Amino acid sequence: MIKLENVTKVFQTKEEAFTALKNINFVFNDGEYIAIVGKSGSGKSTFLNMIAGIDYPTKGSVEINNTITAHLNESELALWRGKNIGIIFQFFQLIPTLTVMENILLAMEFVDVVPKAERVQRAKKLLEQMDILEQANKMPASLSGGQQQRVAIARALANDPPIIIADEPTGNLDSKTSEAINGLLKSLSQSGKTVIVVTHETGIAAHYDRTIILSDGEIVDVQP
């Protein structure tokens, strides 16, 4: 379970203070597939960063599976994040000098949850699940955008985290590939993982269990 309680985030610039999130209260249930939508500047990415522990709230608390992220120091937080959260980026963020397989193995090595003897087999299984096993020894640049995003999803799943968060995962993909990626993410929630997606896409409510609508740093609606 993910619980945000009275979460406010203020960024201080030289000229003024900017409030990116205002008194956010929300609970994500295990196994939900949830979208966060809103116009540019509405606070979507900041919301996601609060959940991922990439940033801390100025006020309020973020509690994930009985852990309050602000109580962890940076090294503890990095290890906790690696075990509990898989992150999928809009621009894939694969390491270009490593093969597809090596990108996934590196994620396992960083956290050291999966035993070394099992890592290659697990990576192969994930790539097979994403239908790109034949790309395992290729460099990311030789893959299509859709294939790279499938690799990014496999990497996010490397340590079997209970939570997957995705920041505009279909933003650079064509409509057919976007539909396939949405299907993969939904299947992950159906397998028990909590999947949270930030998106600009409109008319996509049918994909999700709930859709959070943000405006000026506030939750203005939750659908359905």
C-alpha positions as CSV (number, residue, x, y, z in Angstrom):
1,M,0.0,0.0,0.0
2,I,1.2,3.5,-0.8
3,K,-0.2,6.3,1.3
4,L,0.4,10.1,0.8
5,E,-0.8,12.2,3.7
6,N,-0.9,16.0,3.5
7,V,2.0,16.0,1.0
8,T,3.1,19.4,0.0
9,K,6.2,20.2,-2.1
10,V,7.7,23.7,-2.3
11,F,10.6,24.5,-4.6
12,Q,12.6,27.7,-3.6
13,T,14.0,29.8,-6.5
14,K,16.0,33.0,-6.2
15,E,12.9,35.0,-6.9
16,E,10.1,33.1,-5.1
17,A,8.8,29.9,-3.7
18,F,6.9,27.6,-6.1
19,T,4.4,25.1,-4.7
20,A,4.4,22.1,-7.0
21,L,2.1,19.9,-4.8
22,K,-0.5,21.1,-2.4
23,N,-1.8,19.0,0.5
24,I,-2.0,15.7,-1.5
25,N,-3.9,12.9,0.3
26,F,-4.2,9.6,-1.6
27,V,-4.0,5.8,-1.0
28,F,-2.9,3.4,-3.8
29,N,-4.0,-0.2,-3.2
30,D,-1.9,-3.2,-4.0
31,G,-2.4,-4.4,-7.6
32,E,-4.0,-1.2,-8.9
33,Y,-3.3,0.2,-12.4
34,I,-3.5,4.0,-11.9
35,A,-2.9,6.9,-14.2
36,I,-1.9,10.4,-13.1
37,V,-2.9,13.0,-15.7
38,G,-2.9,16.7,-16.1
39,K,-1.5,19.6,-18.1
40,S,2.2,20.4,-18.3
41,G,3.2,21.9,-14.9
42,S,0.3,20.4,-13.0
43,G,2.7,18.5,-10.7
44,K,2.6,15.0,-12.3
45,S,6.3,14.3,-12.3
46,T,6.7,15.7,-8.8
47,F,3.9,13.4,-7.6
48,L,5.8,10.5,-9.1
49,N,9.1,11.6,-7.5
50,M,7.4,11.6,-4.1
51,I,6.4,7.9,-4.6
52,A,9.8,6.9,-6.0
53,G,11.7,8.6,-3.2
54,I,13.5,10.7,-5.7
55,D,12.5,13.7,-3.8
56,Y,11.1,14.4,-0.3
57,P,7.9,16.3,0.6
58,T,8.3,19.7,2.2
59,K,5.4,18.8,4.4
60,G,3.4,15.6,5.0
61,S,4.6,12.0,4.6
62,V,4.8,9.2,2.0
63,E,4.4,5.7,3.5
64,I,5.0,2.7,1.3
65,N,4.5,-0.8,2.8
66,N,5.0,0.5,6.3
67,T,8.2,2.5,5.4
68,I,8.2,6.3,5.5
69,T,10.6,7.3,2.8
70,A,11.7,10.5,4.5
71,H,13.1,8.5,7.4
72,L,15.7,6.9,5.2
73,N,19.1,8.4,4.4
74,E,20.3,8.6,0.8
75,S,22.1,5.2,0.7
76,E,19.2,3.4,2.5
77,L,16.7,5.0,0.2
78,A,18.6,3.9,-2.9
79,L,18.7,0.3,-1.7
80,W,15.0,0.5,-0.7
81,R,14.1,1.9,-4.0
82,G,16.0,-0.8,-5.9
83,K,14.1,-3.5,-4.0
84,N,10.6,-2.0,-4.0
85,I,10.2,0.2,-7.1
86,G,10.8,-0.3,-10.8
87,I,11.0,2.9,-12.8
88,I,10.2,3.2,-16.5
89,F,11.2,6.4,-18.3
90,Q,9.8,8.1,-21.4
91,F,13.3,8.1,-23.1
92,F,14.1,4.6,-21.9
93,Q,17.4,5.6,-20.2
94,L,19.1,2.4,-21.2
95,I,22.9,2.4,-21.0
96,P,24.0,2.7,-24.6
97,T,27.4,1.0,-24.2
98,L,25.8,-2.2,-22.7
99,T,23.8,-4.9,-24.4
100,V,20.2,-5.4,-23.7
101,M,21.1,-8.4,-21.4
102,E,23.8,-6.4,-19.6
103,N,21.4,-3.5,-18.9
104,I,19.1,-5.9,-17.0
105,L,21.9,-7.7,-15.2
106,L,23.3,-4.4,-14.0
107,A,20.0,-3.6,-12.3
108,M,20.2,-6.9,-10.5
109,E,23.9,-6.4,-9.5
110,F,23.1,-2.9,-8.0
111,V,20.5,-4.3,-5.6
112,D,21.9,-7.8,-5.0
113,V,18.5,-9.4,-4.4
114,V,18.6,-12.0,-7.1
115,P,21.3,-14.7,-6.5
116,K,24.2,-14.4,-9.0
117,A,23.7,-17.9,-10.3
118,E,20.1,-17.1,-11.2
119,R,20.5,-13.7,-12.8
120,V,21.1,-14.6,-16.4
121,Q,18.2,-17.1,-16.4
122,R,15.9,-14.5,-14.8
123,A,17.0,-11.8,-17.4
124,K,16.2,-14.3,-20.2
125,K,12.8,-15.0,-18.7
126,L,12.0,-11.3,-18.5
127,L,13.1,-10.7,-22.1
128,E,11.0,-13.7,-23.2
129,Q,8.0,-12.2,-21.3
130,M,8.5,-9.0,-23.2
131,D,8.8,-10.9,-26.5
132,I,12.3,-9.6,-27.2
133,L,14.6,-12.5,-26.1
134,E,16.2,-12.5,-29.6
135,Q,17.5,-9.0,-28.9
136,A,19.4,-10.0,-25.8
137,N,22.9,-9.5,-27.2
138,K,22.2,-6.4,-29.2
139,M,23.0,-2.8,-28.3
140,P,20.0,-0.5,-27.4
141,A,20.6,1.8,-30.4
142,S,19.9,-1.1,-32.8
143,L,16.4,-1.6,-31.4
144,S,13.2,0.2,-32.3
145,G,11.6,2.6,-29.8
146,G,9.0,0.0,-28.8
147,Q,11.6,-2.7,-28.3
148,Q,13.7,-0.3,-26.2
149,Q,10.7,0.4,-24.0
150,R,10.1,-3.4,-23.6
151,V,13.7,-3.7,-22.4
152,A,13.1,-0.8,-20.0
153,I,10.1,-2.6,-18.6
154,A,12.2,-5.8,-18.3
155,R,14.9,-3.9,-16.4
156,A,12.2,-2.4,-14.1
157,L,11.1,-5.9,-13.3
158,A,14.6,-7.2,-12.7
159,N,14.4,-7.3,-8.9
160,D,10.7,-8.2,-8.8
161,P,9.6,-5.0,-7.1
162,P,6.0,-4.7,-5.9
163,I,5.6,-1.2,-7.5
164,I,6.2,-0.1,-11.0
165,I,6.1,3.6,-11.9
166,A,6.2,4.9,-15.4
167,D,6.7,8.5,-16.5
168,E,5.2,9.0,-20.0
169,P,6.1,5.4,-21.1
170,T,4.4,5.7,-24.4
171,G,5.2,9.4,-25.1
172,N,7.7,8.6,-27.9
173,L,5.8,5.6,-29.4
174,D,3.3,5.2,-32.2
175,S,-0.3,4.4,-31.4
176,K,-0.1,0.7,-32.1
177,T,3.1,0.3,-30.0
178,S,1.6,2.5,-27.3
179,E,-1.4,0.1,-27.1
180,A,0.9,-2.9,-26.7
181,I,2.9,-1.2,-23.9
182,N,-0.3,-0.2,-22.1
183,G,-1.3,-3.9,-22.4
184,L,2.0,-5.1,-20.9
185,L,1.7,-2.6,-18.0
186,K,-1.9,-3.6,-17.3
187,S,-0.9,-7.3,-17.3
188,L,1.7,-6.5,-14.6
189,S,-1.1,-5.0,-12.3
190,Q,-3.2,-8.1,-13.0
191,S,-0.3,-10.2,-11.7
192,G,-0.4,-8.2,-8.4
193,K,2.0,-5.3,-8.9
194,T,0.9,-1.7,-8.3
195,V,1.5,0.2,-11.5
196,I,1.4,4.0,-11.6
197,V,1.6,5.8,-14.9
198,V,2.0,9.5,-15.6
199,T,0.6,10.3,-19.0
200,H,-0.5,13.2,-21.2
201,E,-2.8,10.8,-23.2
202,T,-6.5,11.7,-23.3
203,G,-9.4,9.3,-23.6
204,I,-7.4,6.5,-21.8
205,A,-9.5,6.1,-18.7
206,A,-10.7,2.7,-19.8
207,H,-7.2,1.3,-19.5
208,Y,-6.9,2.1,-15.7
209,D,-8.6,1.1,-12.5
210,R,-8.5,4.8,-11.4
211,T,-7.3,8.0,-12.9
212,I,-6.0,10.9,-10.8
213,I,-6.5,14.3,-12.4
214,L,-4.0,17.0,-11.2
215,S,-4.3,20.7,-11.7
216,D,-1.9,23.3,-10.2
217,G,-0.5,20.7,-7.8
218,E,-3.9,19.6,-6.5
219,I,-6.0,16.5,-7.0
220,V,-9.2,17.9,-8.6
221,D,-10.8,14.6,-9.5
222,V,-10.4,10.8,-9.3
223,Q,-12.1,8.7,-11.9
224,P,-14.0,6.4,-11.8
